[in-house]
């Protein structure tokens, strides 16, 4: 075909096609918020592969339909100590919830119910999730879902991670997004819990993702743990920490995760 008449590179979608694309994006946002309850326009932009301005317009349209609502929260990551977040409304939650789900429950965002520090942590986990989904990770289960599973089966979920997902290689991986450092005693318990979960086949690997200054220190704290506690049925075993255990742990920074470099 003569290049002059080849318009395939400049295809303009029909009105029906544009409507379909917009509907798909709105549906994707609603399903994401059903898991996360709230988010920001910058994260939504990455989720649907668009600019932050376009994401904002999409969210404003969804707000006019009663699906989401804009709120200002006092967060350290926002300018002047303020951050605009978009919360899922009862209407949006009901629309996004599968009516045939065994665990039918309508969750939505309520102002003042979530502490600012929890919101900031959740937004960091969302950023990790979006990067994961764009790089071949599947079956993402948010901390809210894992918490529910843990309430039903605490013996399986000794440690409740920030998320669980399947890697491109097929491994079941627990994610911990660590914004601050816990006490050494707490990490002692966490390591034993994860080791037990690996032994039981609940997970196969653990990813710790944290800010650059914190990352090496968290790894050092874990590697300084000399003993772990495991159970075989009712039999308790205290043993030296196997060196091979840390081969199942990955400690990386936010930037490394974003670039998928480790």
Number of C-alpha atoms within 10 A of each C-alpha: 5 5 7 6 7 10 9 8 6 7 8 10 10 9 9 9 11 12 12 12 13 13 12 13 18 19 14 16 23 22 17 19 24 23 19 22 21 24 22 20 20 16 17 27 18 16 21 16 13 12 13 16 12 15 24 17 12 19 22 17 14 17 18 11 12 14 23 28 19 17 15 13 17 16 17 13 11 13 10 9 11 14 17 16 19 24 25 30 24 17 14 24 24 18 16 21 17 13 11 7 8 7 9 11 12 16 18 21 21 13 11 8 7 10 12 14 12 10 17 17 15 20 18 18 21 23 19 19 22 19 17 20 16 12 13 11 19 17 11 19 18 20 20 16 17 18 19 12 14 16 12 11 11 13 10 17 20 18 21 23 23 21 23 25 21 20 18 13 8 11 14 21 23 23 23 20 22 20 15 11 14 11 8 14 10 10 16 18 16 18 21 21 20 25 26 22 20 18 14 13 11 16 20 19 23 23 19 20 25 24 16 13 9 16 20 14 13 22 16 11 16 16 14 12 17 12 13 19 17 18 13 10 6 7 7 10 11 11 11 11 18 12 9 8 14 17 10 13 18 14 20 23 21 19 13 15 18 14 10 12 9 9
